[in-house]
Amino acid sequence: PPKWVPFETPVAFKLYECRDIFKGIMAETTEGNIPDVDRMAGVISGSDAIILRSCYEYEAKWIELLQDLHQKPVIPVGVLPPKLEEKYEDTDTWLSIKAWLDSQKTKSVVHVSFGSEAKPSQTELNEIALG
């Protein structure tokens, strides 16, 4: 871990993961050509507290480190699961996917989910597809 992390941790990024992360946050992606990392730093410095989607049970040391680094309260609000839809509509898209799934041999299809925030690159999707 970096020297500013005061505890032992197995959490680490691979070099290619770091490159992907920094490529995204350093890019001039917002109106006015302000990199996302600068926008985020400005928001944090102008805030009275940091609220994040996590909990002490999972990340107590990291939450405390974030509080120490920014010298402001960090309030974990839990994992906040998405609201479940009460009614599911059979759309043409879903029906065609379901028909395809139903036509496959048992245990021959693997479902891979990245959640709503991860956006794999085309290269990463190709790697997953090729196994």
N, C-alpha and C positions, 0 to 999 in steps of 0.2 A: 504493500500500500504506500501511498505518498507519505512523506515525513510528517505532514500535518494531521494524519489519522493516528490518534494516540493509543490505539488498541490493535491487537492481532486480528486479522480477518482473512478468510479465504476468498473474499469477494475481490475479483479482479477482472479487468477487461483484456481481451486479446488485442494485439496491435491493430488488426483489421477492424475490430469493433470501435476502437478509439478513433481511427481514421474516419469511419462512417459517421460517428457522433459529431466530431469536430467539423467535418465537411458540412453537415447540416446546420449546426448552430453558428458557424462562422460565416455562412453564406449571407449575402445581402438580399434578404427575402421579403422584407417589409416595405411598405410605402415609405419613401424618403431614404431608402438604402441604408437602414439601420439594421445591423446584424441582430438576429434573435438573442444572442448571448448578451449584447449590450442592452437591449430592451428589457430582458429579464433582470439584469443587474440593477437597472434603474427602478424597476418595479419593487424589487426586494429592498433596496436602500430607502425608498420612499414609503415603505409599509411599516405599520406598527407591530405587526405579527405575521408569522408565516403559517398558513393552514395547508396541510397536505393530506393526501389520501393514503394513509398508512396507519399503523398502530404500534404502541410500545411493545406489544407481545412479539411482533416480528422484527422491529428495527429500533429497539430502545437506544443502543449505543449511537446509531447513526442520527437519530432524532436529537439526542443530546449534543452531538458534535455540530449539527446544523445550528442549534441554538447558540452554542459557544462561538461558532464562526461569525454569525451575523449579529450577535448580542441583542436578540429580540426573542420573544416567546414563539415557540413552535407548537402548534396545536394539531395533533393527528386526529383526523375525524373518522378513522376506520377505513375499511376497504370499499365502502359504498357500492354495493352491487347494483347493476342497472335495474330499472323498473321492468318487471315482466309484463309483457302485453297480455291482457286478459282474453283477447279474441285474436285468433290466428286466421288470416284469410288465405285461402288457396289461390295463389296467383299463378299465372301461366308459367312464370319462371320456376317457381317451386314445384309445380306439377311435372315439368319436364325433368328437373333434377331428380325428383322422387322416382319417376319412371326409370331413369337411367340407373339409379341406385338399386331399385328393385330388380333390375335385369342382371346385376352383377352376382358372382358367386359369393356365398357366405364367407366372411372374413377375408375378402380380397380387396377391400377399400379401406384406406386409412383417412380419418378426418383430422386435419391440422387446423388449429385455430390460433391466431395471433392476438386476439382481442381487438379493441377498437382504436388503440393508439399506435400499435406497431404497423409499420409500412415496409415490408420487405422489398428489396430491390428486385429487378427482373433476374439478375444473376442469382440471388438467393432463392428465388422461386424456382429457377431452373435446377439448382442444386437439390432442393427438396423433392422436386418432381422426379429427378433421376435417382434419388435414394442415396 
